[in-house]
Amino acid sequence: MKALPLIVMILSLGSKSMANKHRDEFNNSGHLNRVVGSWRIVSATTTNATGIPVQAYGPNPVGFLIFAEDFVFAETIINPDIPRLPNDDRAGGSLEDYVAIARGAIGNSGTYSVDGDGAFTGDRIVASTFPNFVGRRWSTDALNVTASSSGSELMERFVPGPDSLIEITWRRVTPQDVS
């Protein structure tokens, strides 16, 4: 019975240290990394040459961005309102179905880097649902990913071309997000 209070105390200390861990996250090589972890999308806005912002993946986008400790990342964003195909055969859709899917979803993966302060400095796309991105290296000239001071939010600002701006807000995944 005396062990129970000790276990509760150890667990509570561990959860407090985990809450602060993300502010100064170190990867397995000992370098500071402020973006490492799993993030859930909050919002995604695209602004083109007209200057009018559009919710590119709908008002309630679904997706995750994962920055692993080994400097590999994976990102998936989907508009949950994309119509389902008439059956479970991926090849059984119409041209209109595939256009909706291409416009309403994006997936990228590759490698990323951080500087000595742990700030994001760029990525290299290895695989993408948009083939033109494959092999591209994005530096902070085109892609900024900044963690909030609390470490609970990530802001992504991407300028893929002269007439396009994509701004995405991510929130660090919590146990409640995956239950």
Buried (B, 14 or more C-beta within 10 A) or exposed (E): EEEEEEEEEEEEEEEEEEEEEBEEBEBEEEBBBBBBBBBBBBBBBBBEEEEEEEEBBBEEBBBBBBBBBEBBBBBBBBBEEBEEBEEEEEEEBEEEBEEBBEEBBBBBBBBBBBEEEBBBBBBBBBEBBBEEBBEBEBEBEBBBBBBBEEBBBBBBBBBBEEEEBBBBBBBBBEEEEEE
